Amino acid sequence: MIEDGPTVHVGDPGPRPVHLLLSEPARPFGKDPALDFLVKPRGPRVSVETRVRTWDGDGLDAFLATLAEDFRGGEGARAWHSLEHDLTISAEHRSGGHVHLTWGIHDRPPAEEWRFETTTVHAAGEEMRTLAAEVRTFLASVVG
């Protein structure tokens, strides 16, 4: 699959059953801080996509960077969500030096008719730093 414009691939499309693609970042209201992007989980028997609304990225890159810096792990799950809760992430450091990111993609209120979740696994430390940097570049690629 070839995508035009800025993209971030999350997860391994090889042995992992589902990976995600973040693409098409846009500022729908010009210089307003609203920043939208498309999230597309892809894998066998999965084809979902939704447009996610954030307020200047809602700190997604900082959330991922914090997970990278805390590579020794922490107690319990940490959570992040987009402005309208159409994208949620629950993160847990697990044994073996890996971070499990559970990505929730949700229908927007008031309908809330569907939701999809998948988990991607990332090596703590450098792999998480790389993901955070890719997301930071992705979010900064759109100028209002």
Disulfide bonds with the S-S distance in Angstrom:
none
